[in-house]
């Protein structure tokens, strides 16, 4: 099934239907509309509904009602359940079969009522006037077909006598109609499985889901009416099979060990040992199965299939089985009317599939899908109810239950009715004859609704399976949040965990439960109470942990598991770990492989007793007995070291900068007092690095601390005693895995850059953090890649390791050398390519020596890391579980191309990329020397404070080998228009650094590495590379005309109020003068008698080009540059690039900030 096609269709269908329903609604509501004259009651109903729900909600409801009807009719067409096709054409025809037959005067008596026959005949033979008789006739036929199916499936085909018929879309027959698109995607092959209906519904509401989640980002809570869209998630069929087979199937196999049912249950994980203590089931009718968040019924439809096989095996007549299943076995509970209707329809289609059309039509039993309704009673009504049921039945539990469903659409199946057995009340109320008392009849109906909901929610099920809603604290509306705090206080943070607990109350003792949920509950500390509840009171019988990207429909990592509703602490459940198999397509086959071959390497057995040996009881099923025993002999890392959280500034844009944005005389690393180094996490990198951020901590954070009393954007300052203390910092939330970096005693740290401190042995502890042993622990202490200090502190640490000869200082030194070799480090001194240590006869030889040095660094780092890993593996006795090897792409040095570029390249591609980037870095350094940021004669930064000039440079470098630009403007043009053009300046820089003798050879080498000539690189690629290198906070700014005919760089730190005037007077206007001169030269060629026709044609084209450029620059000067120059804008480097860059508007090239 191509779900991409279904998704595209369903999303477009929603947009089309809503648009057309809105158009119809506007026509119907017009004061002089035909509908007001012909159907006044329906129009009044419509207006009342709009007053109740609002216009947008009514449009939404009518649109999805028709979407559901159309898809259901097409599904039945494709499966032969409509005697005459309603949506689809007959073989070889193009129009719907029901319309083709009507045109020929043939009407199916089942589908077409007598009244519809007369109306349609009149339209088609011209007796009734119509602008579009065929379309209007077809609409009547569709309505009639829907009304026909009302008797068999009222949940899907409500009797159409109301405003939904008035708002039925007009165009149903054209080539662009929704039904044409529907037929293209709902083919006979697609409609072989009723799950297509569920997929279509999920995709239909997916854009609304996107809207809801967009609202979450704006702190909008999920209201009850939006909960279905936000949480509806169609469960993949293989997971449905796994859940049903290991709950319903497991229970049946316990009762019938010799059953051949196991042969068709591919995902069934057999118990390790025979079991004797289980619920005894005498016959299939006894089985009670519930999905309390059933959606469109996917769990229930597969349960239907499995039950059908059970009944058949027990010898039941196949023609009786579907009705038995619907009558005795299956219950679905749902808050969404649409989804509930689809679930009922899906089960009905399962019955039709087994029975055939005729027997299905005779079947009276309807699917038991309880769609929860909001029901409330006034105090006076409670007195009437007491009179109805009698004082003996009107207990405190009944009274309480009558108040529990006021927000049923919000709380859903989480409601636990106080009335444990509503059957007696139901019997009494259903037997009453209220005569003509309309008031009491309506009250009775609401009472019955509550009692039936209570009955559905009672603890009576042998099997409960669910894919519960995923909705966390950020999205919970106030009432739902309060409900969870009051009723589910140990699992109040989100809905799915509350459902896990709730479902155990729905099942009888010893019942089987199945879930698909985010897997966070298995590991993180905030779910420890839930884990203890499951481990101490229930039994996990099986679990599959999907790989992070293993489920396309979810944005969170997923697990699916089954539970037995009693405590068996020594029961060893079967666990499948799919973390090594990336992508949704690999999850099912690898699960099957594990089920069929438990020795595959990713199938495990574990018991509750095993999990309780590790602090916090994580569901670490893959951990060996040896590792579990270690926890009793060692102690936690937090006893030896101090992992800590840092600062939340409350407003990072105000208080944080990338260090190169700031003036260095204000930076504490250069003797300043305002900007202090700040560890904020960053990319996956071990040992040293990611030192990029600074925080405003002037006067010990005076400005930040002044906000501590604010209500919003309030900062949180933690662990101030650890500020400016050496440690090992890591990225709190990382997609690349855990890595720790040494931080000197000069830094503060962020909540996103938590840090471990120690009074002694810090470097050895840092080596442990970066070891494979630590990675092994983090697999279960923090598998969500959210590495909180508490998780780090819970890792097992053996103090004896501190006595070992662990080497980490050399690793830190290597990583620091690598980090400081790039100009984005504040300790950068000079480019390695220009170091005398690697100098060769030319730039090619120099690069070869440098590349050899980088490889030596990488090899040495790999050796050191593997040596450290071996020490820890041996100390922990984990030789059977771990190996010391470190993959080359995890040697986190920027000079290592395997790490820098990842694994999706050949070695040749990686080497070419490294060479190209190294040459680009050479050009970047050259530009830095052109502006005076760097000097060939002095290591490190030279000009890096606000407004510094060439005089400031010469004060530090009196006799420069390469003199920087005087006016802080370097043009970047497509020709040699200026003597200080960037390309000419680079050529001079190359001669100075690598000599005149081999200049051309060196230039060719660089251009070959870049894949283009130097001028093209500067004009096309340099600025983009610079913006990327400096993370959208560039220090060189490009003034660029609208079409890019003129470009020039300035250096942010040398900017002054007259810089734009210099740009205008010396460059923009001068460029236009030079263009005019060249234009005059071409004009002479154009009129010259000596010029050939080809030369003249070329001259004309060049004149036109120059005219276009001059026109562009005239407008740019007039509208942009001259006004800016006149403003003499001031900037403050402390404000940062994000604040200063926009001040120059469209004069600067857009960089997306």
C-alpha angles and dihedrals in degrees: 000000000000100000091180090067091047091050094050091048097045094049093047091044091056092052093046095045094047091049093049094043089052090051091050092046092054090050093047093049094049111118094242098037121144089231091063089056099040103031107024095153092053091048090051089051089050093051091048091051091050090052089050100044108012128250096275093053093049090051089049093050096048092046094053092043090060092041090055093046094048094048092046093050092048091049090053091046091055092049097045097247092126109069087213118029111250102188103015126066122239117259110297095010132104104205123072108277094235090057094044090053092046090053087055090049094254118131126181106230093214098052101031121058120215092250092051090048091057094046094047093046091052092051095046097046093045098248090119118055116237138156089221108017097173094051092044092048091050092051089055090050092052091050090049092050090050090051090050092056091047092088094054098034111020090160091064102029110040113190105274107225098114140073094295087077090049090054096046109133114263103218111064101138110046124100089254096047123120091246092057089055090044092056091050094058102030095063125164090261093051091048094057088096123047090217086087087079091058093048091051092051093050091050092044091060096036095098090050087050089054089051091051092051091047086056090053089061087058090050093255112151123228107258120213094257090054097047093091093052092045097047108027108117124169109226116229111251095240090056090048089053092048093050097046095042092051095046111029092021093046093051092050092048090051088056096039106031091172093052116129089217088100089067092067095039101086094173096047112124107208119221115259092232133021113270129216105177108076142115110286114229116193100184137001094255089068094064114103116194126183137184104193094192097034101163108181092347106259095145091047096050092055090044085054090055093049093046090050089056090048092052091047091051089051090056102254120156107260092226090061098044102081092053091047090052094049093043100044114015119037132064127169125190122197141160096209117082092203095051091044091054091050092049090053091046092049091053091045089053089051088055091046090050091056098038105035124233100291098048090043091056090052092051110105100185114100127205113269103237112154111204105196117233133198105248127174134172133209116232090251090054091055088060090053090050090052088055091049098051099031129244094274092060096037093087129164088258092055092047090050092047091054089063097046099079101057088106100027091137088057103040098032119175091352086086110104107200114227089216103081099190114028094168097098092050090048091051093051096046096043090053095054121107109208095182111206097337098129095180093054091042091058091045090049090052092053090047091051089050091056093045092049091049089049090050091052090049096048124114101260109108127115091196129030119181126174148158093210124205116279106219124141135198095277092063101037114116115227098260094048092046091052091046091055092048091052101039104027105026095158093053100029098128097083144003101245094060091047088053090052090058094039093053092057087062091050091057125072118242108287091019122143122246132189130192143177111203143143107286096229091101089067095065124006122095097239089067096048093109090053091050091050090049091053096042097044099038107022138035127238104219098179141350138186118201109202124214115260094262093033097114119050095198099057131069092205132063111269141213130183122203148159130229136194112222096236138060119268104158096184097046108120108217124203116252130190120198114200098172093117094054111078123207137028094269092065099050101079099043093046090049090052090048090053093047091050095041114031089182091063093109099249099066117090141177122216140156136211089256089059094054095048091063090073119070110258090019097249114190090249096159096162094057113110125239088247091059092047091052091052089068089067094051101042135042138236122279090238089070091061102032140023117239109191143183120230141202132331102196093197090225115038093179088063101042108027131070137170101252096241092060091066133073107258094224086068093050117096092219086064097041099275129128109215109060118051127186110265127196108220104162117251136173127346104287132142133214102004141004144056086106097148109114131080129191130211100249098152111154089010094304097314096161094046093045090050087069097054090105095050119117096215129032085019116169125229117211114195133179097002089168088071096053115122092013124127117252146130114278130196139185107265095208112030134166091194100058133258122317130162127210132196113246121195124229093271104080146086120210139225132222084251091054104047115185138210118221131188137182090224142003092032095154093051090049089050089054088054091051089055095045130106088241090062090046088053092054093046090057087077103018093056113003092152088071090242100125106196120182090247090058092049091047091053093062113113112253125188109210089207087074089072089068091058125098095255115173117207106132090076091049091052090048093050092048092047091051089052094047093048092050090079127072093236088073116087088219093056110130109173140341112277088223088066096045115118088226091074101029117143136175091272139002093271092056091043091053091048090055092046092048090051089051091050091051090051090052091050093047092048093049090050090051092049094048094048090047090053092046091053091052092053095041091052093045091052094041092234099137090125094050104039142031125208097230118121117202114240091240089061094058093104103211118126088222088062106087093198089064097034096052105022129228105298096093138075117247089253091054092048093050092047090050093049091050092048093049092047090054090047088052089052090054091047091052089048090055088050089055090046089058095040096246086121135020134205087222101050129044121237129002123352110168107026106129129092116282097358116162142201088271090060089051094050089050088063098033107029096177107030121193088213116025119217126233113284103214101035093242120110116180119221106199137153094249144029096279098138134035091228093048110145094243093052091046091052092051088054090047091052091051091050095048102038104020138253096263097070097025097122092045091050092046091052091050092053094045092048090051091049093044092231142054120280096252092051091049092052095045097041110025113015099082094046090051091048094051090049093046090052094043097244091310099099120187093199111061124205119218104203132179117231095265095032095249089133125036131167135170128223128185112242096217092053094047117124135173092272098049094098090049089053089049091050100043102037100033119015095043093036090051090053090051090052091047090052090051091051090046089055089052091053090047089057090052090049092058097033116117089207095059120095121236090253091053090049093049090050090048092053091051091049091049090053090048092049091047089054092050094047090048090051093048094045090056092043092051093046099044104030121008101041093049089049093048089050092052092056090207119213123212133193115214090209088067090064134227094285090062098038103041096064091055088079095051118190093353088085125061110261114253100174103257 
